[in-house]
Amino acid sequence: MPHHGRTLDSLKQWEARFDPITRLVWSTNREVRLTDQAAHIAQLMRAAMNHVAALVAFDCALYLEPDRSRLQREIILDQAIALGSAYTPIVDRLKNDFYYMEVFVKAVEQRNANLRTNMKKYTDSQVVDEFKLVRGECEDHVKALLVKQAYAYPGDILQGTLDGKNPFYRALVIRTLQIHFFTSTAKKPSVSSMFPERFTSSDRYKADELEIPIPMLALTCAMIKLSLDLWRNGRGPTVKEDGKRNRAEMFALTACREEYTKVLELIDDIREGGPRMYHRVMHDVYLSACGSSPIVRDAKRDDDPRNRAVSRVIFDPED
């Protein structure tokens, strides 16, 4: 049953036709809120949300359609089956009622959208202090930061001190990873704490030296880039008379996907430069993000020729 254009009473009547264990609780504005649902429905929604969050963090942060919807449906159905025989009526309805499945898909997709929005709000609030942007005077500075993902490297590009050997050691990259992927609250555990087994190492001889997952790192960098985009003209975000931000500037999925892809290419370049360098970079970012170790570069290790794979990166604002 399509939900658009239906009254609350008609939605309730529709749900009454099905097995009570499968029924959804609709709010007065015809939405399905997690907190309004019966405990077993809420449990399934949370399980699906958590596993889709793991998909985003560890497999691919920005799936395109139709893959995104297909994967979400598969996860929802798999989680319902995994919860046991008591969920059999729910499994059956998920398989046979397209609109019922769509309610769950919308719930997990909203969780994904919330993650992206919250990350973007955070990086929006941080780029001015992180990069010392001055309104009306930073157009060239921002232009330089956006060349070859210079914003992801430590140092000051205007002073010529950008450290091309240590990608992703920028403090804002680490903080954004920490807050959105490694920090748990009483009500919401982090994806890293729920799925610790998903962390791996590319070095089979150092299997215990875990690495930051590529999708969460690429998504983090993409968010920083989107926040810097708001300063391309040197003036920063547009604020309307009522003090609210321009909604069109809040989040641009297409631009996010473009930068996400470019960061994946940068990571591929690092990997092609040598497995030692790649492992060192990804392991150290992981340690810093999860709080196991602060970012302290080892001068001797940086002088090792085997670790110079990224030093070929030259940042030229005119590129």
Backbone torsions as a table, in degrees:
resi	resn	phi	psi	omega
1	MET	NA	120.2	176.2
2	PRO	-62.7	140.7	-175.3
3	HIS	-92.0	-21.3	-178.5
4	HIS	-69.7	134.2	177.4
5	GLY	82.5	-1.0	179.7
6	ARG	-91.1	148.3	175.7
7	THR	-82.0	163.8	177.8
8	LEU	-61.4	-39.9	179.7
9	ASP	-63.5	-41.2	-179.3
10	SER	-68.2	-33.3	176.8
11	LEU	-67.3	-40.9	177.9
12	LYS	-64.5	-40.4	178.8
13	GLN	-65.0	-37.4	178.1
14	TRP	-63.6	-46.0	-179.4
15	GLU	-63.8	-32.1	-177.6
16	ALA	-65.1	-16.0	-180.0
17	ARG	-76.4	-15.5	-172.0
18	PHE	-106.5	165.9	176.9
19	ASP	-50.7	131.1	-177.7
20	PRO	-52.5	-33.3	-177.2
21	ILE	-66.8	-21.0	-177.1
22	THR	-93.7	-8.8	-168.2
23	ARG	-69.6	142.4	175.6
24	LEU	-97.8	151.9	175.4
25	VAL	-105.5	119.3	-178.8
26	TRP	-95.7	137.9	178.2
27	SER	-80.0	172.5	-177.3
28	THR	-63.4	-25.0	177.1
29	ASN	-97.6	22.3	173.6
30	ARG	62.0	42.5	174.3
31	GLU	-119.5	157.6	176.4
32	VAL	-106.6	105.5	-179.2
33	ARG	-96.1	137.7	-178.8
34	LEU	-56.0	-43.3	-175.3
35	THR	-70.3	-15.5	179.9
36	ASP	-88.5	-13.1	-170.5
37	GLN	-81.6	158.8	172.3
38	ALA	-59.6	154.0	-172.8
39	ALA	-55.5	-40.8	-176.4
40	HIS	-71.9	-33.0	175.9
41	ILE	-69.3	-44.0	178.3
42	ALA	-61.5	-38.6	178.9
43	GLN	-61.5	-43.3	178.7
44	LEU	-65.3	-43.7	179.7
45	MET	-60.9	-44.1	179.7
46	ARG	-64.3	-42.6	179.7
47	ALA	-61.2	-43.2	179.3
48	ALA	-66.1	-43.2	178.3
49	MET	-59.6	-43.9	-177.8
50	ASN	-65.5	-40.4	-178.9
51	HIS	-73.9	-31.5	173.4
52	VAL	-70.1	-35.6	175.2
53	ALA	-61.0	-38.2	176.7
54	ALA	-66.7	-38.0	176.7
55	LEU	-59.1	-44.2	180.0
56	VAL	-65.0	-43.6	-174.4
57	ALA	-75.3	-35.6	-170.2
58	PHE	-112.1	-18.9	-175.4
59	ASP	-113.6	-58.4	178.6
60	CYS	-161.0	122.9	-174.9
61	ALA	-79.0	-22.4	-174.4
62	LEU	-136.4	77.4	176.3
63	TYR	-72.7	142.8	173.9
64	LEU	-88.6	157.6	170.8
65	GLU	-73.2	148.2	4.4
66	PRO	-87.8	0.7	-175.6
67	ASP	-61.2	-38.5	-176.4
68	ARG	-60.2	-51.4	-179.1
69	SER	-64.5	-39.1	-180.0
70	ARG	-62.8	-45.8	-179.6
71	LEU	-65.3	-39.6	178.5
72	GLN	-62.8	-43.0	178.7
73	ARG	-63.1	-41.5	179.6
74	GLU	-62.5	-42.6	-179.7
75	ILE	-65.5	-44.2	179.5
76	ILE	-59.3	-46.2	-179.5
77	LEU	-66.5	-42.5	179.2
78	ASP	-61.6	-40.4	-179.7
79	GLN	-68.8	-36.7	177.3
80	ALA	-64.5	-41.2	178.0
81	ILE	-65.8	-41.3	-177.5
82	ALA	-65.6	-24.2	-178.6
83	LEU	-75.9	-7.0	171.0
84	GLY	109.4	178.1	-173.9
85	SER	-63.9	-25.2	179.0
86	ALA	-62.2	-22.1	-178.1
87	TYR	-93.0	6.0	-177.9
88	THR	-54.7	-44.6	177.2
89	PRO	-60.8	-35.1	178.5
90	ILE	-69.1	-42.2	177.3
91	VAL	-58.2	-45.8	-179.4
92	ASP	-61.8	-42.2	-179.0
93	ARG	-70.4	-37.3	176.5
94	LEU	-60.1	-37.4	-179.4
95	LYS	-72.6	-31.6	-169.3
96	ASN	-110.5	-12.3	-177.9
97	ASP	-117.9	99.5	-176.9
98	PHE	-56.1	-44.2	-175.5
99	TYR	-71.2	-29.5	174.8
100	TYR	-65.4	-47.1	177.2
101	MET	-60.5	-38.0	-178.3
102	GLU	-62.2	-31.3	176.8
103	VAL	-61.5	-43.9	179.3
104	PHE	-69.6	-40.1	177.9
105	VAL	-60.5	-43.8	179.5
106	LYS	-62.1	-38.1	-179.3
107	ALA	-64.7	-45.8	-178.2
108	VAL	-72.7	-33.9	178.5
109	GLU	-68.5	-34.6	176.8
110	GLN	-64.4	-36.8	176.5
111	ARG	-62.8	-40.3	177.0
112	ASN	-63.6	-44.8	179.8
113	ALA	-62.3	-38.5	178.3
114	ASN	-63.0	-39.9	178.1
115	LEU	-60.6	-49.6	-179.1
116	ARG	-62.5	-43.3	-179.4
117	THR	-63.7	-44.0	-179.5
118	ASN	-66.0	-39.2	176.8
119	MET	-62.9	-43.9	-179.1
120	LYS	-65.4	-41.6	177.5
121	LYS	-60.2	-39.7	-179.1
122	TYR	-66.9	-49.1	-178.5
123	THR	-66.4	-33.3	174.4
124	ASP	-57.4	-38.8	-176.0
125	SER	-78.5	-12.3	-171.9
126	GLN	-109.8	-22.3	-170.0
127	VAL	-65.3	-31.8	-178.9
128	VAL	-62.3	-50.3	179.6
129	ASP	-70.8	-39.7	-177.1
130	GLU	-61.6	-43.3	-175.1
131	PHE	-107.6	6.3	178.1
132	LYS	54.2	51.2	-179.9
133	LEU	-79.3	137.3	179.1
134	VAL	-116.1	119.1	-177.8
135	ARG	-57.1	130.1	179.5
136	GLY	86.8	-8.3	-176.3
137	GLU	-131.3	7.8	-169.6
138	CYS	-114.0	12.5	-176.8
139	GLU	-59.2	-48.3	179.9
140	ASP	-67.9	-35.8	178.9
141	HIS	-61.1	-48.6	-179.3
142	VAL	-64.8	-40.4	178.0
143	LYS	-57.0	-42.4	179.3
144	ALA	-67.2	-38.6	-179.0
145	LEU	-65.6	-26.8	-176.2
146	LEU	-87.4	-3.3	177.8
147	VAL	-81.3	122.2	175.2
148	LYS	53.0	37.6	178.3
149	GLN	56.9	37.6	179.1
150	ALA	-59.1	-27.0	179.7
151	TYR	-62.2	-17.6	-176.8
152	ALA	-90.3	-2.1	-177.2
153	TYR	-105.2	147.2	177.0
154	PRO	-73.2	158.6	179.2
155	GLY	106.2	-177.1	-176.9
156	ASP	-118.4	113.1	-176.2
157	ILE	-67.2	-32.3	179.9
158	LEU	-70.3	-29.6	178.9
159	GLN	-89.8	-1.2	-180.0
160	GLY	73.8	22.7	-176.7
161	THR	-109.7	15.8	179.4
162	LEU	-64.6	131.7	-175.8
163	ASP	-91.5	95.0	-177.1
164	GLY	-71.8	-8.8	-179.2
165	LYS	-88.6	-11.4	-172.9
166	ASN	-128.1	69.7	178.8
167	PRO	-63.5	145.4	174.5
168	PHE	75.2	8.5	176.9
169	TYR	-91.2	9.6	173.1
170	ARG	-62.5	134.7	-175.3
171	ALA	-57.5	-37.9	-178.9
172	LEU	-66.9	-33.4	175.9
173	VAL	-61.5	-47.8	-177.8
174	ILE	-65.1	-44.9	-178.7
175	ARG	-63.2	-40.7	-179.5
176	THR	-65.3	-40.6	175.0
177	LEU	-61.5	-47.3	-178.1
178	GLN	-57.3	-49.8	-172.9
179	ILE	-68.3	-40.8	-170.3
180	HIS	-98.6	-13.3	-179.5
181	PHE	-126.7	-15.7	-174.2
182	PHE	-123.5	-1.2	-177.1
183	THR	-106.7	122.0	178.8
184	SER	-100.1	152.5	171.6
185	THR	-121.0	174.2	-178.8
186	ALA	-60.6	-33.5	-176.9
187	LYS	-98.9	-17.8	-174.2
188	LYS	-138.6	102.5	176.3
189	PRO	-69.8	151.7	178.9
190	SER	-73.8	157.0	178.6
191	VAL	-64.1	-30.4	179.2
192	SER	-70.0	-33.9	179.2
193	SER	-77.8	-27.5	179.3
194	MET	-79.7	-28.4	-175.2
195	PHE	-131.7	56.3	-178.1
196	PRO	-62.2	-26.2	-178.5
197	GLU	-70.4	-12.8	-178.6
198	ARG	-79.9	-14.1	177.1
199	PHE	-78.0	134.8	-176.7
200	THR	-135.9	176.9	176.6
201	SER	-125.6	140.3	177.2
202	SER	-82.2	-10.9	-179.8
203	ASP	-100.8	108.4	-176.3
204	ARG	-66.5	-19.3	178.1
205	TYR	-86.7	-9.8	179.0
206	LYS	-132.0	55.6	-175.3
207	ALA	-62.7	-22.6	-179.6
208	ASP	-83.8	-9.3	178.6
209	GLU	-91.4	86.1	-174.0
210	LEU	-70.2	156.8	-176.2
211	GLU	-120.1	155.5	175.6
212	ILE	-68.4	132.6	178.3
213	PRO	-64.8	138.6	-176.9
214	ILE	-58.6	-46.1	-176.8
215	PRO	-59.6	-44.4	-178.2
216	MET	-68.0	-32.8	177.8
217	LEU	-69.9	-44.9	-179.3
218	ALA	-65.3	-39.2	178.5
219	LEU	-65.6	-40.6	178.1
220	THR	-59.9	-47.3	179.6
221	CYS	-63.5	-39.6	179.3
222	ALA	-61.2	-37.8	179.5
223	MET	-66.5	-39.9	177.8
224	ILE	-63.5	-41.2	178.8
225	LYS	-62.3	-43.7	179.0
226	LEU	-61.1	-37.8	178.7
227	SER	-67.9	-38.1	177.0
228	LEU	-68.4	-31.5	177.9
229	ASP	-55.7	-32.3	-179.3
230	LEU	-67.7	-14.1	-179.3
231	TRP	-108.7	11.1	-179.4
232	ARG	-57.3	-35.9	-179.7
233	ASN	-86.6	2.0	178.8
234	GLY	83.1	-3.2	-174.4
235	ARG	-107.7	-17.3	178.0
236	GLY	86.9	-171.3	-176.3
237	PRO	-62.2	149.6	176.3
238	THR	-81.5	128.4	177.5
239	VAL	-116.6	124.3	-178.2
240	LYS	-77.7	173.8	-176.9
241	GLU	-60.8	-30.8	-179.7
242	ASP	-82.1	4.7	177.4
243	GLY	86.7	-1.9	-178.3
244	LYS	-91.0	154.4	178.7
245	ARG	-76.2	153.2	172.2
246	ASN	-66.5	120.7	-175.9
247	ARG	-59.9	-32.7	-178.9
248	ALA	-64.9	-21.2	-179.6
249	GLU	-92.4	-10.6	-173.5
250	MET	-66.2	-43.7	-179.4
251	PHE	-161.0	130.8	178.7
252	ALA	-122.8	104.5	-174.0
253	LEU	-64.3	-38.4	-179.5
254	THR	-63.8	-46.3	178.6
255	ALA	-64.3	-36.6	177.8
256	CYS	-62.7	-45.1	-179.0
257	ARG	-63.8	-38.3	179.7
258	GLU	-62.7	-45.6	-179.7
259	GLU	-71.2	-37.8	176.3
260	TYR	-54.7	-44.8	179.6
261	THR	-65.0	-39.6	179.1
262	LYS	-65.4	-37.7	178.2
263	VAL	-67.8	-37.8	174.7
264	LEU	-59.0	-38.5	178.7
265	GLU	-67.3	-38.8	176.2
266	LEU	-61.6	-44.1	179.3
267	ILE	-63.4	-38.6	176.1
268	ASP	-62.4	-39.2	177.9
269	ASP	-62.1	-41.1	178.9
270	ILE	-63.7	-42.5	179.6
271	ARG	-63.3	-40.7	179.6
272	GLU	-67.6	-24.5	178.1
273	GLY	-70.2	-16.2	177.4
274	GLY	144.6	139.6	-178.1
275	PRO	-64.5	-31.9	179.6
276	ARG	-65.5	-46.6	179.6
277	MET	-62.4	-46.2	-178.8
278	TYR	-59.1	-47.7	-178.7
279	HIS	-64.2	-42.0	-179.8
280	ARG	-59.9	-46.3	-179.4
281	VAL	-62.4	-51.7	-174.0
282	MET	-70.5	-33.0	178.2
283	HIS	-70.8	-43.8	-178.6
284	ASP	-67.1	-36.8	176.2
285	VAL	-64.4	-40.8	176.9
286	TYR	-59.5	-48.1	-179.2
287	LEU	-58.7	-42.9	-178.7
288	SER	-69.1	-40.5	-177.8
289	ALA	-67.9	-37.0	-178.4
290	CYS	-89.9	0.2	175.5
291	GLY	80.4	14.1	-179.7
292	SER	-78.3	-23.3	-177.6
293	SER	-160.1	139.1	175.9
294	PRO	-73.6	161.7	177.0
295	ILE	-78.4	104.2	175.3
296	VAL	-131.8	111.7	-176.9
297	ARG	-74.9	142.7	177.7
298	ASP	-96.5	109.4	-175.8
299	ALA	-58.4	-41.4	-179.7
300	LYS	-63.5	-41.5	-178.8
301	ARG	-68.0	-36.9	179.2
302	ASP	-67.4	-25.5	178.3
303	ASP	-81.1	-11.4	178.9
304	ASP	-65.7	123.0	-178.9
305	PRO	-54.4	-28.2	-178.6
306	ARG	-69.3	-16.7	-177.1
307	ASN	-106.5	17.6	-177.1
308	ARG	-100.5	15.8	-172.8
309	ALA	-58.4	-30.0	-175.8
310	VAL	-96.8	-6.1	-177.0
311	SER	-67.7	-11.9	177.7
312	ARG	-73.7	-12.3	-179.1
313	VAL	-71.2	120.8	179.4
314	ILE	-116.2	125.7	-177.1
315	PHE	-96.3	112.2	179.6
316	ASP	-126.5	111.7	-177.7
317	PRO	-57.1	-17.4	-178.5
318	GLU	-85.3	-5.5	179.8
319	ASP	-60.3	NA	NA
